[in-house]
Amino acid sequence: MAEPLKNYYSRDYINTLSKALKRVETGFDSARFRKRIFSDSWDDKELKARMQHIARTLHHFLPQDYSKAIGILSQVVELLPRDKNSGYLGMYFPEFVSFYGRDDWETSLPALGWFTRFASSEFAVRPFILDDPPRMMTQMHEWAQNADEHLRRLASEGCRPRLPWAMALPLFKQDPRPVLKLLEGLKEDKSRYVQKSVANNLNDISKDNPELVLKTTKRWQGRSPETDWILKQACRTLLKQSHPEALKLFGLQSQVDRLKNFTVNQPMLKLGEELEFSVSFHVKQKCVLRVEYLIDYLKKNGTHSTKVFQWAEREFEKGTHDLSSKQRFEQFTTRKHYSGAHRIRVRINGREFKPVEFELQI
């Protein structure tokens, strides 16, 4: 099992941080800082809580003059080692800005732009958006035109209406037009890092304003390979919902009249085992098909919750085609399984076929 990300805030990491602080600010009390970090409640804190705890502890030990504290942190962030986790672990730097700098925009906005090169400021910009949306979106437009991909990505990621684990932006759920105006300037960005963020932002918007995203897709389609990649990722929720207009926009209109066969390997399986299944269908002429399988998971109250899985999406030649796959049933923090009847069914270009039932034993 992978190490929980929160555990990367180890004693070694905090020691490295305290040494960097001491190098920049010779009077920094490293020993007391480490002691305060590892308080009695440290072990109970999850990743975000630990991040916030570090930011608040830094505020306790750094100069109370905000601009001086930012000056120190701006040097310290450059001294820390960078690895695959640094973008998450260092987010207490921009978090410090969101906690203590909302009354000093002249210091805070450049700081957020600087820190995001080392650790994304995507969470920290959101209180500023809520405080003064027009002013902050003006800054986001400036970042969207920057040569640094980290700043362009921040411009998009920071204003996502439904950014996971972050405070929501209800104003952009209700009216995402200011966000769409910003994304216009990023729709042909060459950086995949930025492209993913633009796609995720549009996907967020599609959950509250699907018609706006569909209109945007119509306008943007065919402009460049980068834009087309963004749009396909942006419409993934609409495609999972088999939205007719989304299917049409991506050429997923051909129909399979019936399945020749759809089977599961066993009608009963135990927790920890894999459900193996296969489907056979005939294609009358070459076409693009989006093949999905849907599992109706039994809930505690006896109802079912449906999860959609993409099986294949590609061009199929005329003739008969066979697909097979498997799904392991294990307990996860995001899904708890219950004994009883479950169902699995196939969906091809939005058309669903008769389900097959199977029994799960816990």
Sequence and secondary structure as in RCSB ss.txt:
>XXXX:A:sequence
MAEPLKNYYSRDYINTLSKALKRVETGFDSARFRKRIFSDSWDDKELKARMQHIARTLHHFLPQDYSKAIGILSQ
VVELLPRDKNSGYLGMYFPEFVSFYGRDDWETSLPALGWFTRFASSEFAVRPFILDDPPRMMTQMHEWAQNADEH
LRRLASEGCRPRLPWAMALPLFKQDPRPVLKLLEGLKEDKSRYVQKSVANNLNDISKDNPELVLKTTKRWQGRSP
ETDWILKQACRTLLKQSHPEALKLFGLQSQVDRLKNFTVNQPMLKLGEELEFSVSFHVKQKCVLRVEYLIDYLKK
NGTHSTKVFQWAEREFEKGTHDLSSKQRFEQFTTRKHYSGAHRIRVRINGREFKPVEFELQI
>XXXX:A:secstr
    GGGGS HHHHHHHHHHHHHHSTT  HHHHHHHHT TTGGG  HHHHHHHHHHHHHHHS SSHHHHHHHHHH
HHHHS   TTHHHHTTHHHHHHHHH TT HHHHHHHHHHHTTTS  TTTHHHHHHH HHHHHHHHHHHHT SSHH
HHHHHHHTT TT TTS   HHHHH  HHHHHHHHTTTT S HHHHHHHHHHHHHHHHH HHHHHHHHHHHTTS H
HHHHHHHHHTHHHHHTT HHHHHHTT       EEEEEES SEEETT EEEEEEEEEESS EEEEEEEEEEEE T
TS EEEEEEEEEEEEE SEEEEEEEEEE    SS    SEEEEEEEEETTEE   EEEEEE 
